[in-house]
Amino acid sequence: MQRLILAPVTLALALAAGSGCRPKAVRGGDGTENPNLDNAAMSTGLDRVDLEDLMKKNMASLTSSPIWNNWKSAESPPVVAIWPIKNDTSEHLDDQMLTLLSDMETELINGGVVAVVSRERQREMMAEANMQQGADFNPAMAAQLGRQIGAQYFLTGKLQAVDERQKGERRVQYTLFMQVIEVENSLVRFQTKSERTKAIVR
């Protein structure tokens, strides 16, 4: 009789312990029970928080620069297009880079100072001209594309990383460079950078 009573209790305890070890999905962000979920780093790779921080620092430098002031005082809004940011790291970051470009486009549009060429339209024109999306900024290609889409300036840049490992620890230092290049003469009118470090320590 005692065995019959103990068996279900033991089984219930085993199931409870087992269910506690299984991973479960949680929701994070503003308005949820885990508002700080995005703040924790899960790896040394770049995530949305990192890219947003890098982008916002660079855009803050741009919007406080002399060229931005010139654009604000121009008779008509200058036309700006975004040339794809080159990924010079060893990481596969295609999705992250698309997010970065979208965030840059949003910041430019909402700044209300420049007219921004749709990235969809730009992609179509690049495809027609057989230009590679992830290619380095090429002045000749940029001039050709700029004439086709009516851009006076390109906002572009590159992402680089220094990766160090030692005794089971790892540190990756990321740098996002940003430039504004005038289409007509390929002159660099603005340049800045922002930095972010990710690490795995014991």
DRENPA-3360 file (N, C-alpha, C; in nm, 2 decimals, always signed):
BEGIN
1 = MQRLILAP = +0.08/-0.12/+0.00/+0.00/+0.00/+0.00/+0.09/+0.13/+0.00 ~ +0.19/+0.12/+0.08/+0.28/+0.23/+0.09/+0.35/+0.26/-0.04 ~ +0.39/+0.15/-0.11/+0.45/+0.16/-0.24/+0.35/+0.23/-0.34 ~ +0.22/+0.19/-0.33/+0.12/+0.25/-0.43/+0.11/+0.40/-0.40 ~ +0.12/+0.45/-0.28/+0.11/+0.59/-0.25/+0.23/+0.66/-0.29 ~ +0.35/+0.60/-0.27/+0.48/+0.67/-0.30/+0.50/+0.68/-0.45 ~ +0.46/+0.58/-0.53/+0.48/+0.58/-0.67/+0.44/+0.71/-0.75 ~ +0.31/+0.75/-0.73/+0.27/+0.87/-0.80/+0.34/+0.99/-0.75;
9 = VTLALALA = +0.38/+1.00/-0.62/+0.45/+1.12/-0.57/+0.59/+1.12/-0.63 ~ +0.66/+1.01/-0.64/+0.79/+1.00/-0.70/+0.78/+1.04/-0.85 ~ +0.68/+0.99/-0.92/+0.66/+1.03/-1.06/+0.64/+1.18/-1.08 ~ +0.55/+1.23/-0.99/+0.52/+1.38/-1.00/+0.65/+1.46/-0.98 ~ +0.73/+1.42/-0.88/+0.86/+1.49/-0.85/+0.95/+1.48/-0.97 ~ +0.96/+1.37/-1.03/+1.05/+1.35/-1.14/+1.01/+1.43/-1.26 ~ +0.87/+1.44/-1.28/+0.82/+1.52/-1.40/+0.85/+1.67/-1.37 ~ +0.83/+1.71/-1.25/+0.85/+1.85/-1.21/+1.00/+1.89/-1.23;
17 = AGSGCRPK = +1.09/+1.80/-1.19/+1.23/+1.83/-1.20/+1.27/+1.83/-1.35 ~ +1.21/+1.73/-1.42/+1.24/+1.73/-1.57/+1.19/+1.85/-1.64 ~ +1.07/+1.90/-1.61/+1.02/+2.01/-1.68/+1.10/+2.14/-1.65 ~ +1.16/+2.14/-1.53/+1.24/+2.26/-1.49/+1.37/+2.27/-1.57 ~ +1.42/+2.17/-1.63/+1.54/+2.17/-1.71/+1.52/+2.20/-1.85 ~ +1.40/+2.19/-1.90/+1.37/+2.22/-2.04/+1.38/+2.37/-2.07 ~ +1.43/+2.41/-2.18/+1.43/+2.56/-2.21/+1.29/+2.60/-2.25 ~ +1.26/+2.72/-2.22/+1.12/+2.78/-2.25/+1.14/+2.91/-2.32;
25 = AVRGGDGT = +1.04/+2.94/-2.40/+1.04/+3.07/-2.47/+0.99/+3.18/-2.38 ~ +1.06/+3.29/-2.39/+1.02/+3.41/-2.31/+1.01/+3.53/-2.40 ~ +0.93/+3.63/-2.37/+0.91/+3.75/-2.45/+0.99/+3.86/-2.38 ~ +1.06/+3.94/-2.45/+1.14/+4.05/-2.39/+1.11/+4.18/-2.46 ~ +1.15/+4.29/-2.40/+1.14/+4.43/-2.45/+1.04/+4.50/-2.37 ~ +1.02/+4.63/-2.41/+0.92/+4.72/-2.34/+0.78/+4.66/-2.34 ~ +0.72/+4.67/-2.22/+0.58/+4.62/-2.20/+0.57/+4.47/-2.18 ~ +0.68/+4.40/-2.15/+0.68/+4.26/-2.12/+0.73/+4.24/-1.98;
33 = ENPNLDNA = +0.73/+4.11/-1.94/+0.78/+4.08/-1.81/+0.93/+4.07/-1.80 ~ +1.00/+4.08/-1.92/+1.14/+4.08/-1.93/+1.19/+4.21/-2.01 ~ +1.18/+4.33/-1.96/+1.21/+4.45/-2.03/+1.36/+4.46/-2.07 ~ +1.44/+4.39/-1.99/+1.59/+4.40/-2.02/+1.65/+4.28/-2.09 ~ +1.56/+4.20/-2.15/+1.61/+4.08/-2.21/+1.71/+4.10/-2.32 ~ +1.69/+4.21/-2.40/+1.78/+4.24/-2.51/+1.92/+4.29/-2.46 ~ +1.93/+4.33/-2.34/+2.05/+4.39/-2.29/+2.16/+4.29/-2.27 ~ +2.13/+4.17/-2.24/+2.23/+4.07/-2.22/+2.29/+4.02/-2.35;
41 = AMSTGLDR = +2.43/+4.01/-2.35/+2.50/+3.96/-2.46/+2.49/+3.80/-2.46 ~ +2.46/+3.74/-2.58/+2.46/+3.60/-2.59/+2.59/+3.54/-2.65 ~ +2.66/+3.63/-2.72/+2.78/+3.59/-2.79/+2.87/+3.71/-2.81 ~ +2.98/+3.69/-2.88/+3.07/+3.80/-2.92/+3.02/+3.86/-3.06 ~ +2.92/+3.80/-3.12/+2.87/+3.85/-3.24/+2.79/+3.98/-3.22 ~ +2.77/+4.06/-3.33/+2.69/+4.18/-3.32/+2.54/+4.14/-3.32 ~ +2.47/+4.20/-3.23/+2.32/+4.18/-3.22/+2.25/+4.32/-3.25 ~ +2.12/+4.32/-3.24/+2.05/+4.45/-3.27/+2.09/+4.56/-3.18;
49 = VDLEDLMK = +2.11/+4.54/-3.05/+2.15/+4.64/-2.96/+2.28/+4.70/-3.00 ~ +2.38/+4.62/-3.03/+2.51/+4.66/-3.07/+2.50/+4.75/-3.20 ~ +2.43/+4.70/-3.30/+2.42/+4.77/-3.43/+2.35/+4.91/-3.41 ~ +2.25/+4.91/-3.33/+2.17/+5.03/-3.30/+2.26/+5.13/-3.23 ~ +2.34/+5.09/-3.14/+2.43/+5.18/-3.07/+2.54/+5.23/-3.16 ~ +2.60/+5.15/-3.25/+2.70/+5.19/-3.34/+2.64/+5.29/-3.44 ~ +2.52/+5.26/-3.49/+2.46/+5.35/-3.59/+2.42/+5.48/-3.53 ~ +2.36/+5.48/-3.41/+2.32/+5.61/-3.35/+2.44/+5.70/-3.32;
57 = KNMASLTS = +2.55/+5.64/-3.28/+2.67/+5.73/-3.25/+2.72/+5.79/-3.38 ~ +2.72/+5.72/-3.49/+2.77/+5.77/-3.61/+2.67/+5.88/-3.67 ~ +2.54/+5.85/-3.66/+2.44/+5.94/-3.71/+2.44/+6.07/-3.62 ~ +2.46/+6.06/-3.49/+2.47/+6.18/-3.41/+2.59/+6.27/-3.45 ~ +2.70/+6.20/-3.49/+2.81/+6.28/-3.54/+2.78/+6.35/-3.67 ~ +2.71/+6.28/-3.76/+2.67/+6.34/-3.89/+2.57/+6.46/-3.87 ~ +2.47/+6.44/-3.78/+2.38/+6.55/-3.76/+2.43/+6.67/-3.69 ~ +2.55/+6.66/-3.63/+2.61/+6.78/-3.57/+2.73/+6.83/-3.65;
65 = SPIWNNWK = +2.75/+6.78/-3.77/+2.86/+6.81/-3.86/+2.83/+6.93/-3.95 ~ +2.94/+6.99/-4.00/+2.92/+7.11/-4.09/+2.84/+7.07/-4.22 ~ +2.86/+6.95/-4.27/+2.78/+6.92/-4.39/+2.63/+6.91/-4.36 ~ +2.60/+6.86/-4.25/+2.45/+6.86/-4.21/+2.40/+7.00/-4.20 ~ +2.47/+7.09/-4.14/+2.43/+7.23/-4.13/+2.42/+7.29/-4.27 ~ +2.51/+7.26/-4.36/+2.49/+7.30/-4.50/+2.37/+7.25/-4.57 ~ +2.34/+7.12/-4.54/+2.22/+7.06/-4.60/+2.09/+7.13/-4.54 ~ +2.10/+7.16/-4.42/+1.98/+7.23/-4.35/+1.95/+7.36/-4.41;
73 = SAESPPVV = +2.06/+7.43/-4.46/+2.04/+7.57/-4.51/+2.03/+7.57/-4.66 ~ +2.03/+7.45/-4.72/+2.02/+7.45/-4.87/+1.88/+7.49/-4.92 ~ +1.87/+7.54/-5.04/+1.74/+7.58/-5.09/+1.64/+7.47/-5.11 ~ +1.69/+7.35/-5.15/+1.61/+7.23/-5.16/+1.69/+7.12/-5.10 ~ +1.62/+7.02/-5.04/+1.68/+6.91/-4.97/+1.78/+6.83/-5.06 ~ +1.91/+6.82/-5.02/+2.00/+6.73/-5.10/+1.95/+6.59/-5.11 ~ +1.97/+6.52/-5.22/+1.93/+6.38/-5.24/+2.04/+6.29/-5.20 ~ +2.01/+6.20/-5.10/+2.11/+6.11/-5.04/+2.07/+5.97/-5.07;
81 = AIWPIKND = +2.16/+5.88/-5.11/+2.14/+5.74/-5.12/+2.23/+5.67/-5.03 ~ +2.19/+5.55/-4.99/+2.28/+5.47/-4.90/+2.34/+5.36/-4.98 ~ +2.48/+5.36/-4.99/+2.55/+5.26/-5.05/+2.57/+5.15/-4.94 ~ +2.55/+5.02/-4.98/+2.57/+4.91/-4.88/+2.69/+4.92/-4.80 ~ +2.68/+4.90/-4.67/+2.79/+4.90/-4.58/+2.87/+4.77/-4.60 ~ +3.00/+4.78/-4.62/+3.09/+4.66/-4.64/+3.12/+4.59/-4.51 ~ +3.10/+4.46/-4.51/+3.13/+4.38/-4.39/+3.27/+4.33/-4.41 ~ +3.37/+4.39/-4.34/+3.51/+4.35/-4.34/+3.54/+4.25/-4.23;
89 = TSEHLDDQ = +3.44/+4.20/-4.16/+3.47/+4.10/-4.05/+3.46/+3.96/-4.11 ~ +3.50/+3.86/-4.03/+3.49/+3.72/-4.08/+3.36/+3.66/-4.05 ~ +3.27/+3.74/-3.99/+3.14/+3.69/-3.95/+3.03/+3.70/-4.06 ~ +2.94/+3.61/-4.06/+2.83/+3.62/-4.16/+2.72/+3.71/-4.10 ~ +2.71/+3.83/-4.15/+2.62/+3.93/-4.09/+2.52/+3.99/-4.19 ~ +2.48/+3.91/-4.29/+2.39/+3.96/-4.39/+2.26/+4.02/-4.33 ~ +2.19/+3.95/-4.24/+2.07/+3.99/-4.18/+2.09/+4.12/-4.10 ~ +2.20/+4.12/-4.02/+2.23/+4.23/-3.93/+2.26/+4.36/-4.01;
97 = MLTLLSDM = +2.33/+4.34/-4.13/+2.37/+4.45/-4.21/+2.24/+4.51/-4.28 ~ +2.14/+4.43/-4.31/+2.02/+4.48/-4.37/+1.95/+4.56/-4.26 ~ +1.95/+4.52/-4.14/+1.89/+4.59/-4.03/+1.96/+4.73/-4.01 ~ +2.09/+4.72/-4.02/+2.17/+4.85/-4.01/+2.13/+4.95/-4.12 ~ +2.12/+4.90/-4.24/+2.09/+4.99/-4.35/+1.95/+5.05/-4.33 ~ +1.86/+4.97/-4.29/+1.72/+5.01/-4.27/+1.71/+5.12/-4.16 ~ +1.79/+5.10/-4.05/+1.79/+5.20/-3.94/+1.86/+5.33/-3.99 ~ +1.96/+5.32/-4.07/+2.02/+5.44/-4.12/+1.93/+5.52/-4.21;
105 = ETELINGG = +1.85/+5.44/-4.30/+1.76/+5.50/-4.39/+1.65/+5.57/-4.30 ~ +1.60/+5.51/-4.20/+1.50/+5.57/-4.11/+1.55/+5.69/-4.05 ~ +1.67/+5.69/-3.99/+1.72/+5.81/-3.93/+1.73/+5.93/-4.03 ~ +1.78/+5.90/-4.15/+1.79/+6.01/-4.25/+1.65/+6.07/-4.28 ~ +1.56/+5.98/-4.31/+1.42/+6.02/-4.35/+1.36/+6.10/-4.23 ~ +1.37/+6.05/-4.11/+1.30/+6.12/-4.00/+1.38/+6.25/-3.96 ~ +1.50/+6.27/-4.00/+1.58/+6.39/-3.98/+1.52/+6.51/-4.05 ~ +1.44/+6.48/-4.16/+1.37/+6.59/-4.23/+1.46/+6.69/-4.30;
113 = VVAVVSRE = +1.59/+6.66/-4.32/+1.68/+6.75/-4.38/+1.71/+6.72/-4.52 ~ +1.72/+6.59/-4.55/+1.76/+6.54/-4.69/+1.64/+6.46/-4.75 ~ +1.65/+6.45/-4.88/+1.56/+6.35/-4.95/+1.63/+6.22/-4.97 ~ +1.57/+6.11/-4.94/+1.64/+5.98/-4.93/+1.59/+5.89/-5.05 ~ +1.68/+5.84/-5.13/+1.65/+5.75/-5.23/+1.60/+5.62/-5.17 ~ +1.49/+5.56/-5.21/+1.44/+5.43/-5.16/+1.55/+5.33/-5.19 ~ +1.58/+5.25/-5.09/+1.67/+5.14/-5.10/+1.62/+5.03/-5.20 ~ +1.49/+5.02/-5.21/+1.43/+4.92/-5.30/+1.46/+4.97/-5.45;
121 = RQREMMAE = +1.44/+5.09/-5.47/+1.47/+5.15/-5.61/+1.62/+5.14/-5.64 ~ +1.70/+5.17/-5.54/+1.85/+5.16/-5.56/+1.89/+5.01/-5.59 ~ +1.83/+4.92/-5.52/+1.87/+4.78/-5.54/+1.83/+4.73/-5.68 ~ +1.72/+4.78/-5.73/+1.68/+4.75/-5.87/+1.78/+4.81/-5.97 ~ +1.82/+4.93/-5.95/+1.92/+4.99/-6.04/+2.05/+4.92/-6.03 ~ +2.09/+4.88/-5.92/+2.22/+4.81/-5.90/+2.22/+4.68/-5.97 ~ +2.10/+4.61/-5.96/+2.09/+4.48/-6.03/+2.09/+4.50/-6.18 ~ +2.03/+4.60/-6.23/+2.03/+4.63/-6.38/+2.17/+4.66/-6.43;
129 = ANMQQGAD = +2.25/+4.72/-6.34/+2.39/+4.76/-6.38/+2.49/+4.65/-6.34 ~ +2.44/+4.53/-6.29/+2.52/+4.42/-6.25/+2.62/+4.46/-6.14 ~ +2.58/+4.55/-6.05/+2.66/+4.59/-5.94/+2.64/+4.50/-5.82 ~ +2.74/+4.46/-5.75/+2.73/+4.37/-5.64/+2.69/+4.45/-5.51 ~ +2.59/+4.40/-5.44/+2.54/+4.47/-5.32/+2.64/+4.49/-5.21 ~ +2.73/+4.40/-5.19/+2.83/+4.41/-5.09/+2.96/+4.46/-5.13 ~ +2.97/+4.51/-5.25/+3.10/+4.56/-5.30/+3.15/+4.68/-5.24 ~ +3.28/+4.70/-5.25/+3.34/+4.83/-5.20/+3.28/+4.94/-5.27;
137 = FNPAMAAQ = +3.29/+5.06/-5.21/+3.24/+5.18/-5.28/+3.33/+5.20/-5.40 ~ +3.27/+5.21/-5.52/+3.34/+5.23/-5.64/+3.30/+5.36/-5.70 ~ +3.39/+5.46/-5.71/+3.35/+5.59/-5.76/+3.28/+5.59/-5.89 ~ +3.34/+5.51/-5.99/+3.28/+5.51/-6.12/+3.14/+5.45/-6.12 ~ +3.12/+5.34/-6.05/+2.99/+5.28/-6.03/+2.89/+5.38/-5.96 ~ +2.94/+5.44/-5.86/+2.86/+5.53/-5.78/+2.82/+5.65/-5.86 ~ +2.91/+5.70/-5.95/+2.87/+5.81/-6.04/+2.76/+5.77/-6.13 ~ +2.78/+5.65/-6.19/+2.68/+5.60/-6.28/+2.54/+5.58/-6.22;
145 = LGRQIGAQ = +2.55/+5.52/-6.10/+2.42/+5.49/-6.03/+2.36/+5.62/-5.98 ~ +2.45/+5.71/-5.93/+2.40/+5.84/-5.88/+2.32/+5.92/-5.99 ~ +2.37/+5.92/-6.11/+2.30/+5.98/-6.22/+2.17/+5.92/-6.24 ~ +2.16/+5.79/-6.24/+2.04/+5.72/-6.26/+1.93/+5.74/-6.16 ~ +1.97/+5.75/-6.03/+1.87/+5.76/-5.93/+1.86/+5.91/-5.87 ~ +1.94/+6.00/-5.93/+1.94/+6.14/-5.89/+2.00/+6.17/-5.76 ~ +2.09/+6.09/-5.71/+2.16/+6.11/-5.58/+2.27/+6.21/-5.60 ~ +2.28/+6.30/-5.50/+2.40/+6.39/-5.50/+2.50/+6.34/-5.40;
153 = YFLTGKLQ = +2.46/+6.26/-5.31/+2.56/+6.21/-5.20/+2.52/+6.06/-5.18 ~ +2.63/+5.99/-5.14/+2.61/+5.86/-5.09/+2.66/+5.85/-4.95 ~ +2.58/+5.79/-4.86/+2.62/+5.76/-4.73/+2.66/+5.61/-4.73 ~ +2.78/+5.59/-4.69/+2.84/+5.45/-4.70/+2.93/+5.43/-4.58 ~ +3.00/+5.31/-4.58/+3.09/+5.28/-4.47/+3.13/+5.14/-4.48 ~ +3.20/+5.10/-4.37/+3.24/+4.96/-4.36/+3.25/+4.92/-4.21 ~ +3.23/+4.79/-4.19/+3.24/+4.73/-4.05/+3.36/+4.65/-4.04 ~ +3.45/+4.67/-3.94/+3.57/+4.60/-3.92/+3.57/+4.54/-3.78;
161 = AVDERQKG = +3.66/+4.44/-3.76/+3.67/+4.38/-3.63/+3.81/+4.33/-3.60 ~ +3.85/+4.34/-3.48/+3.98/+4.28/-3.43/+3.94/+4.17/-3.33 ~ +3.98/+4.05/-3.36/+3.94/+3.93/-3.28/+4.06/+3.88/-3.21 ~ +4.05/+3.87/-3.08/+4.16/+3.82/-3.00/+4.11/+3.71/-2.91 ~ +4.19/+3.60/-2.90/+4.16/+3.48/-2.82/+4.28/+3.45/-2.73 ~ +4.26/+3.41/-2.61/+4.36/+3.37/-2.52/+4.31/+3.29/-2.40 ~ +4.36/+3.16/-2.39/+4.32/+3.07/-2.28/+4.17/+3.07/-2.25 ~ +4.10/+3.04/-2.36/+3.95/+3.02/-2.34/+3.87/+3.15/-2.34;
169 = ERRVQYTL = +3.94/+3.26/-2.34/+3.87/+3.39/-2.34/+3.87/+3.45/-2.48 ~ +3.78/+3.54/-2.51/+3.77/+3.60/-2.65/+3.72/+3.74/-2.64 ~ +3.79/+3.83/-2.71/+3.74/+3.97/-2.72/+3.74/+4.01/-2.87 ~ +3.63/+4.07/-2.91/+3.61/+4.12/-3.04/+3.58/+4.27/-3.03 ~ +3.67/+4.35/-3.10/+3.65/+4.49/-3.10/+3.60/+4.53/-3.24 ~ +3.47/+4.59/-3.24/+3.41/+4.62/-3.37/+3.42/+4.77/-3.39 ~ +3.44/+4.81/-3.52/+3.44/+4.95/-3.55/+3.35/+4.97/-3.68 ~ +3.26/+5.06/-3.67/+3.18/+5.10/-3.78/+3.22/+5.24/-3.83;
177 = FMQVIEVE = +3.27/+5.24/-3.95/+3.31/+5.36/-4.02/+3.20/+5.41/-4.10 ~ +3.18/+5.54/-4.11/+3.07/+5.60/-4.20/+3.13/+5.72/-4.27 ~ +3.09/+5.73/-4.40/+3.13/+5.84/-4.48/+3.02/+5.90/-4.56 ~ +3.03/+6.03/-4.59/+2.94/+6.09/-4.69/+3.03/+6.13/-4.81 ~ +3.00/+6.07/-4.93/+3.08/+6.10/-5.05/+2.99/+6.17/-5.15 ~ +3.05/+6.28/-5.20/+2.98/+6.36/-5.30/+2.99/+6.28/-5.44 ~ +2.87/+6.26/-5.50/+2.87/+6.18/-5.62/+2.95/+6.25/-5.74 ~ +2.93/+6.38/-5.75/+2.99/+6.45/-5.87/+3.14/+6.44/-5.88;
185 = NSLVRFQT = +3.21/+6.44/-5.76/+3.35/+6.44/-5.77/+3.42/+6.34/-5.68 ~ +3.34/+6.25/-5.61/+3.39/+6.15/-5.53/+3.47/+6.20/-5.40 ~ +3.45/+6.32/-5.37/+3.52/+6.38/-5.25/+3.44/+6.33/-5.12 ~ +3.52/+6.30/-5.02/+3.47/+6.26/-4.89/+3.43/+6.39/-4.82 ~ +3.31/+6.41/-4.79/+3.26/+6.53/-4.73/+3.24/+6.51/-4.57 ~ +3.24/+6.39/-4.53/+3.22/+6.36/-4.39/+3.27/+6.22/-4.36 ~ +3.33/+6.20/-4.24/+3.37/+6.07/-4.20/+3.37/+6.06/-4.05 ~ +3.33/+5.95/-4.00/+3.33/+5.93/-3.85/+3.34/+5.78/-3.83;
193 = KSERTKAI = +3.35/+5.74/-3.70/+3.35/+5.60/-3.66/+3.29/+5.58/-3.52 ~ +3.24/+5.46/-3.49/+3.19/+5.43/-3.36/+3.25/+5.29/-3.33 ~ +3.26/+5.26/-3.20/+3.32/+5.13/-3.16/+3.24/+5.06/-3.05 ~ +3.25/+4.93/-3.06/+3.18/+4.84/-2.96/+3.26/+4.72/-2.94 ~ +3.28/+4.68/-2.81/+3.36/+4.56/-2.78/+3.27/+4.45/-2.72 ~ +3.28/+4.33/-2.76/+3.21/+4.21/-2.71/+3.32/+4.11/-2.66 ~ +3.29/+4.04/-2.55/+3.39/+3.95/-2.50/+3.32/+3.83/-2.43 ~ +3.40/+3.72/-2.42/+3.36/+3.61/-2.34/+3.48/+3.59/-2.24;
201 = VR = +3.45/+3.60/-2.11/+3.55/+3.59/-2.01/+3.51/+3.47/-1.92 ~ +3.61/+3.42/-1.85/+3.59/+3.31/-1.76/+3.57/+3.37/-1.62;
% end
